[in-house]
Amino acid sequence: MCVFVLLLGFPGVGKLTIARELGSLISAKIIDNHWFNNPILRLLDEDAPLPKGIWEYTARVRQAVLDAITAYSGPSANFIFTHAGVEGDERSTRTYQQFVDAATQRAAVFVPVRLLCAEEELARRISSPARLDHLKTTDVETSRSRSQQAVVLDIPHPHALTLDVTFRSPLESAAAIRDHVVACRA
């Protein structure tokens, strides 16, 4: 039985870092949200504001990847996806649904995991210059504002897990998620 784990959290929370640790614990392929976004975003002028409608193009890339997974990956292949979903944002909800639909098509156990982090720690993590290499935001003020005004996407699901990673290492976080995935598979 395959598993689709969706790591949800604000930029800087450690989705990709935790996914890498978790991938080795549950033998899963990692599909980072920047794999969908960056092919499109790299085409744009770095200094210009993002054009209206740009996210519809990244959604198409995401759907193509999910379609390929459902059509061609082995029946026991596990996947870990990352997504910076925001509660109340229609695009975040549509993206979440793309993952749910793909899991359903694959008859996979779907496990959404909300990763939370205290505002100060999130600001510290997001300011890392290494994030720029992957077209990831390093804007501390936007991070603080998001932490104060928004909530990580929280769609009820029987396999959902909410995990505060403020004081957990990536390996500790991955181990907690692995234990939850094992329980969901049972």
Secondary structure, 3 states (H helix, E strand, C coil): CCEEEEEECCCCCCHHHHHHHHHHHHCEEEECHHHHHHHHHCCCCCCCCCCCCHHHHHHHHHHHHHHHHHHHCCCCCEEEEEECCECCCHHHHHHHHHHHHHHHHHCCEEEEEEEECCHHHHHHHHCCHHHHHHCCCCCHHHHHHHHHHCCECCCCCCCCEEEECCCCCHHHHHHHHHHHHHHHHC
